[in-house]
């Protein structure tokens, strides 16, 4: 399946920003599951690509002059191998056993994971965990924030894909299973869930397997991966800092569509 992506984000500030820096993880890379056909970023100035500690493609956009808005665009086409259920890479999975503030498993999350999985540390056990978390944390935009932890979302029983992923990571790591946060895009026909998406991957039998709690999907056939990390802060598409500016308004438009190739018609 070939996916076409168009992602535009605009930040407007109440007052003039004196200077800002944006960390952009908006560029996918080739892997066993996906092949980048074309990709480009539309930025206020040219920026060189680099790799972060997790192997993500990172662009650092620095604006030293005063500005009242920033427009960031990403677009391209990526071929997805719908048949592949797992991915191998050269990274050690051991760092992904570490908890963070956003993924710390409190006693409630530990008990939940142990009751669901008991002695199971396999894919079927984690699929059951994924489905149970989907039922426990109802998808509800606007309730949580980027700083909401897994424990807080679990206790409140509401959240979005970021919260679902954090809760899954907390549970999996509490079971001794390396797990990582994934940001990317999802081809969906639903208006309820945004095309810009987050899910989790767990290390099982020497490979990374996907677990999309929000959609109860354990096969990433419609997912395009951008970045991975210990939590949202490591892998979110845009993360920045600024001096001045007052309040901020952000508007994002994401379009994900499939392209029918001539031999598929």
C-alpha positions in Angstrom: 0.0 0.0 0.0 1.3 3.4 -0.9 0.3 6.3 1.4 0.3 10.0 0.6 0.8 12.4 3.5 0.3 16.1 3.8 0.8 17.6 7.2 0.8 21.4 7.9 1.1 23.0 11.3 0.8 26.7 12.0 1.7 28.4 15.3 0.3 31.9 15.9 1.5 34.0 18.9 -0.2 36.7 20.9 2.9 38.8 20.9 6.1 38.8 18.9 8.4 35.9 19.7 12.0 37.0 20.2 13.6 33.7 19.4 12.5 30.0 19.1 13.8 26.5 18.6 11.8 23.6 17.2 12.8 20.0 17.3 11.1 18.3 14.3 10.7 14.5 14.0 8.5 14.7 10.9 10.6 12.6 8.5 10.1 8.9 8.2 13.0 6.5 7.4 13.2 3.3 5.5 12.7 0.1 7.4 11.5 -3.5 6.8 7.9 -2.2 6.8 8.1 1.0 4.9 10.0 2.5 2.0 10.1 6.3 1.5 9.3 7.1 -2.1 9.5 10.9 -1.6 9.5 13.3 1.3 10.1 17.0 1.9 9.7 19.5 4.7 8.5 23.1 4.1 10.3 25.2 6.7 11.0 28.9 7.1 14.7 28.2 6.5 16.9 25.3 5.3 17.8 22.8 8.1 20.2 19.9 8.0 19.0 16.4 9.0 20.6 14.5 11.8 19.9 11.4 13.9 18.8 11.5 17.5 19.8 8.8 20.1 16.9 6.6 19.0 17.7 6.7 15.3 15.0 9.1 14.4 15.6 11.7 11.7 15.7 15.0 13.5 15.7 18.6 12.2 16.4 21.5 14.5 14.8 24.7 13.4 16.2 27.8 15.1 14.7 31.3 14.5 16.8 34.0 16.1 14.9 36.9 14.6 11.5 38.2 16.0 8.4 36.4 14.5 4.7 36.2 15.1 4.0 32.8 13.6 5.7 29.7 12.3 4.4 27.4 9.5 5.8 23.9 9.3 4.9 21.5 6.5 5.7 17.9 5.6 4.5 15.9 2.6 5.5 12.8 0.7 4.7 9.2 -0.3 5.7 6.0 1.6 5.2 2.4 0.5 3.9 0.2 3.4 4.4 -3.6 3.5 1.0 -4.7 4.8 2.1 -8.3 5.2 4.9 -7.6 7.7 3.8 -7.8 11.3 7.1 -7.2 13.1 10.3 -5.2 12.6 13.9 -5.8 13.4 16.5 -3.1 14.0 20.0 -2.7 15.5 18.9 -0.9 18.6 19.1 -2.7 21.9 15.7 -3.1 23.4 17.0 -2.8 27.0 16.7 1.0 27.3 13.0 0.6 26.6 12.5 -1.1 30.0 13.1 2.3 31.7 10.1 4.2 33.1 9.7 7.9 32.6 7.5 10.4 34.4 4.9 9.9 31.7 5.1 6.1 31.7 5.7 5.3 35.4 3.5 2.4 36.4 1.8 3.0 39.8 0.2 0.1 41.7 -3.1 0.3 39.9 -1.3 -0.2 36.5 0.9 -2.9 37.8 -2.1 -4.8 39.2 -4.0 -4.3 36.0 -1.2 -5.8 33.9 -0.6 -8.7 36.2 -4.3 -9.6 36.4 -4.6 -9.5 32.5 -1.4 -11.3 31.6 -0.6 -13.4 34.7 2.4 -15.4 33.7 2.0 -14.7 30.0 4.8 -12.7 28.3 3.8 -13.3 24.7 1.9 -11.5 21.9 -1.5 -13.0 22.8 -1.1 -11.7 26.3 -0.2 -8.2 25.2 -3.1 -8.3 22.7 -5.4 -9.0 25.6 -3.8 -6.1 27.5 -4.3 -3.8 24.6 -8.0 -4.6 24.3 -8.5 -4.2 28.1 -6.8 -0.8 28.1 -9.0 0.2 25.2 -12.1 -0.6 27.2 -10.7 1.0 30.4 -9.5 4.3 28.9 -12.3 5.7 26.8 -11.2 7.8 23.8 -12.1 11.4 24.6 -10.2 14.4 23.1 -9.7 17.5 25.2 -9.6 15.8 28.6 -5.9 15.2 28.9 -2.8 17.2 28.0 0.7 16.4 26.7 2.0 16.3 30.3 -0.7 13.8 31.5 0.9 10.7 32.8 -0.1 7.1 32.2 -1.3 6.7 35.8 -3.4 9.9 35.6 -5.1 8.8 32.4 -5.7 5.3 33.7 -7.2 6.7 36.9 -9.4 9.2 34.9 -10.4 6.5 32.4 -10.4 8.9 29.5 -7.7 10.1 27.1 -6.4 10.0 23.5 -3.9 7.9 21.6 -1.0 9.4 23.5 -2.5 8.3 26.8 -3.3 4.8 25.4 0.3 4.4 24.3 1.7 5.6 27.6 -0.6 3.2 29.6 0.5 0.3 27.5 4.1 1.1 27.9 3.7 1.4 31.7 2.0 -2.0 31.8 4.4 -3.8 29.5 7.5 -2.4 31.2 6.1 -3.4 34.6 5.9 -7.0 33.2 9.6 -6.8 32.2 8.9 -6.4 28.5 10.7 -3.6 26.6 8.2 -1.3 25.0 8.5 2.0 23.1 6.4 4.9 22.0 5.7 5.4 18.3 4.5 8.6 16.5 3.3 8.6 13.0 0.2 8.5 10.7 -2.7 6.2 10.4 -4.9 5.7 7.3 -8.4 5.9 8.7 -11.9 6.5 7.4 -13.1 7.7 10.8 -13.5 11.4 11.5 -13.2 10.7 15.3 -9.5 9.8 15.3 -7.0 12.1 13.8 -4.7 10.8 11.0 -1.7 12.0 13.1 -1.4 9.1 15.5 0.6 7.4 18.3 0.8 3.7 19.3 3.2 1.3 21.1 5.7 -1.4 20.1 6.8 -4.2 22.4 9.9 -6.4 22.0 8.9 -10.1 21.7 11.0 -13.0 20.3 13.7 -10.7 18.9 11.5 -8.2 17.1 9.2 -5.2 17.6 5.5 -5.8 17.4 2.9 -3.0 17.2 0.0 -2.5 19.6 -2.4 0.3 18.7 -4.6 0.5 21.8 -6.8 3.3 20.4 -8.0 1.2 17.5 -7.3 -2.3 18.9 -4.9 -3.1 16.1 -2.0 -5.5 16.5 -1.1 -5.5 12.8 0.3 -2.1 11.5 -0.9 -2.5 8.0 -2.2 1.1 7.8 0.4 2.8 10.0 3.3 5.0 8.9 6.1 5.4 11.5 7.8 8.7 12.1 9.7 8.3 15.3 10.2 6.2 18.4 11.2 6.9 22.0 10.6 6.2 25.7 7.5 8.4 25.6 5.7 11.3 23.8 8.5 13.8 24.6 11.1 11.7 22.7 9.0 11.0 19.6 6.4 13.8 19.1 6.6 15.4 15.6 7.1 18.9 16.9 8.5 20.0 20.2 9.9 23.5 20.9 10.9 26.4 23.1 10.5 30.1 22.7 11.3 33.4 24.3 8.3 35.7 24.6 5.2 35.5 22.5 2.5 35.3 25.1 -0.3 32.8 24.5 -0.1 30.5 21.5 -2.6 29.1 19.0 -1.8 26.0 17.0 -3.7 24.7 14.0 -2.8 21.4 12.3 -4.1 19.9 9.1 -3.2 16.3 8.4 -4.3 14.3 5.3 -3.5 10.7 4.8 -4.7 8.9 1.7 -3.9 5.7 -0.2 -2.6 5.8 -3.8 -3.9 3.2 -6.2 -1.1 2.1 -8.4 -1.8 1.1 -12.1 -1.3 -2.6 -11.5 -3.8 -2.5 -8.6 -6.6 -1.1 -10.7 
